Amino acid sequence: MAQNSKKDQIARAALPLFLEFGFKGSSVDMVVKSAGVSKPTVYNHFPDKAALLTYVLEVWLRDQPAPLLAASTLPALARQLDQHCFTPAALGLYCLVIGEGGRYPVARACFLSGFDRPWRDELNRWALEQGFDPQPIEAHFSHLLLRHLFNGTL
């Protein structure tokens, strides 16, 4: 198996663990077992768990389609955001980044620039195209995101 695919295999195995058990609750031993690799293999690719977290986010981001909002009404826009941007995995990663972002700023920056900023930029583009002021539209959907996070609608 090629180096990058082994690295991706480890990252893809770590993602559900991080989402279910959190960063602290997911041990390297759990990742080893889930990925079906040895502990030295994990450490060959990642010097520490923080590097693994960042790469997990990079792999997840690579798999995400670019946000494209094409709704004609605000309710339809809300449905599109729920289906494409506020998925259980995305909300779980928001929680992870919020909880661990202070200790792992590289991972936080990776997620915010690779996921959060693109959907917000697309939302602003949509608002301008529809003739709305983007600021209250973004504020509304930021509150929707917070409601999802606080209500645990993962």
C-alpha positions as CSV (number, residue, x, y, z in Angstrom):
1,M,0.0,0.0,0.0
2,A,1.4,3.4,-0.9
3,Q,2.6,5.7,1.9
4,N,-0.2,8.3,1.4
5,S,-2.9,5.8,1.3
6,K,-1.7,4.2,4.5
7,K,-1.6,7.7,6.0
8,D,-5.2,8.3,4.7
9,Q,-6.3,4.9,6.1
10,I,-5.1,5.9,9.5
11,A,-6.8,9.3,9.3
12,R,-10.1,7.8,8.1
13,A,-10.0,5.4,11.0
14,A,-9.3,8.2,13.5
15,L,-12.1,10.4,12.4
16,P,-15.1,8.4,13.8
17,L,-13.1,7.9,17.0
18,F,-12.5,11.6,17.4
19,L,-16.2,12.3,16.7
20,E,-17.4,9.7,19.1
21,F,-14.9,9.9,21.9
22,G,-13.4,13.3,21.4
23,F,-9.7,14.0,20.9
24,K,-8.7,13.2,24.5
25,G,-10.9,10.2,24.7
26,S,-9.4,8.7,21.5
27,S,-6.1,7.0,22.2
28,V,-3.5,6.1,19.6
29,D,-4.1,2.5,20.6
30,M,-7.7,2.9,19.5
31,V,-6.6,4.4,16.2
32,V,-4.1,1.5,15.7
33,K,-6.9,-1.1,16.3
34,S,-9.4,0.7,14.1
35,A,-7.0,1.3,11.2
36,G,-5.5,-2.2,11.4
37,V,-2.0,-1.0,11.5
38,S,0.8,-1.1,14.1
39,K,1.6,1.7,16.5
40,P,5.0,2.3,14.9
41,T,3.2,2.8,11.5
42,V,1.0,5.5,13.1
43,Y,4.1,7.2,14.6
44,N,6.0,6.8,11.3
45,H,3.3,9.0,9.7
46,F,2.4,11.3,12.6
47,P,4.9,12.6,15.2
48,D,2.1,13.1,17.7
49,K,-1.7,13.0,18.0
50,A,-2.0,16.7,17.2
51,A,-0.5,16.1,13.8
52,L,-2.9,13.2,13.3
53,L,-5.8,15.5,14.2
54,T,-4.7,18.1,11.6
55,Y,-4.3,15.5,8.9
56,V,-7.7,14.0,9.8
57,L,-9.2,17.4,9.1
58,E,-7.3,17.8,5.9
59,V,-8.5,14.4,4.6
60,W,-12.1,15.2,5.6
61,L,-11.9,18.6,3.9
62,R,-10.5,17.0,0.8
63,D,-13.6,14.8,0.6
64,Q,-16.1,17.7,1.0
65,P,-17.6,19.3,-2.1
66,A,-17.2,23.0,-2.6
67,P,-20.2,24.8,-1.2
68,L,-22.6,25.9,-3.9
69,L,-25.9,27.5,-2.7
70,A,-28.5,27.7,-5.3
71,A,-31.7,28.2,-3.3
72,S,-34.3,30.7,-4.2
73,T,-35.8,31.3,-0.8
74,L,-34.4,31.6,2.8
75,P,-36.1,28.4,3.9
76,A,-34.7,26.5,0.9
77,L,-31.3,28.0,1.8
78,A,-31.6,26.7,5.3
79,R,-32.4,23.2,4.0
80,Q,-29.4,23.4,1.7
81,L,-27.1,24.4,4.6
82,D,-28.5,21.7,6.8
83,Q,-27.9,19.1,4.1
84,H,-24.5,20.2,3.0
85,C,-22.8,22.3,5.7
86,F,-24.4,21.3,9.0
87,T,-24.1,17.6,8.6
88,P,-23.5,15.4,11.7
89,A,-19.8,15.1,10.8
90,A,-19.4,18.8,10.2
91,L,-21.2,19.6,13.5
92,G,-19.0,17.0,15.3
93,L,-15.9,18.6,13.9
94,Y,-17.1,22.1,14.9
95,C,-17.4,20.7,18.5
96,L,-14.0,19.1,18.3
97,V,-12.4,22.3,17.0
98,I,-14.2,24.5,19.5
99,G,-13.1,22.2,22.3
100,E,-9.6,21.6,21.3
101,G,-8.8,24.6,19.1
102,G,-7.0,26.5,21.8
103,R,-4.5,23.7,22.3
104,Y,-4.2,22.9,18.6
105,P,-4.4,26.1,16.7
106,V,-3.1,24.5,13.5
107,A,-6.0,22.1,13.4
108,R,-8.4,24.9,14.2
109,A,-7.1,27.1,11.4
110,C,-7.2,24.2,9.0
111,F,-10.9,23.5,9.7
112,L,-12.0,27.2,9.8
113,S,-10.2,28.1,6.6
114,G,-11.0,24.9,4.8
115,F,-14.7,24.5,5.9
116,D,-16.2,27.3,7.9
117,R,-14.9,30.2,5.7
118,P,-15.9,28.7,2.3
119,W,-19.5,28.1,3.3
120,R,-19.7,31.6,4.8
121,D,-18.2,33.1,1.6
122,E,-20.7,31.2,-0.5
123,L,-23.5,32.4,1.8
124,N,-22.4,36.0,1.3
125,R,-22.2,35.5,-2.5
126,W,-25.7,34.1,-2.4
127,A,-27.1,37.0,-0.3
128,L,-25.6,39.6,-2.7
129,E,-26.9,37.7,-5.7
130,Q,-30.4,37.7,-4.2
131,G,-30.2,41.4,-3.3
132,F,-29.9,40.8,0.5
133,D,-27.5,42.5,2.9
134,P,-25.0,39.6,3.6
135,Q,-24.3,40.6,7.2
136,P,-27.8,39.7,8.7
137,I,-28.0,36.6,6.5
138,E,-24.6,35.4,7.9
139,A,-25.6,36.3,11.4
140,H,-28.9,34.3,11.0
141,F,-27.1,31.2,9.8
142,S,-24.4,31.5,12.4
143,H,-27.1,31.4,15.0
144,L,-28.6,28.4,13.3
145,L,-25.2,26.7,13.5
146,L,-25.0,27.6,17.2
147,R,-28.5,26.2,17.8
148,H,-27.5,22.9,16.2
149,L,-24.3,22.8,18.4
150,F,-26.1,23.7,21.6
151,N,-29.1,21.5,21.0
152,G,-26.9,18.5,20.2
153,T,-28.7,17.9,16.9
154,L,-25.8,15.8,15.7
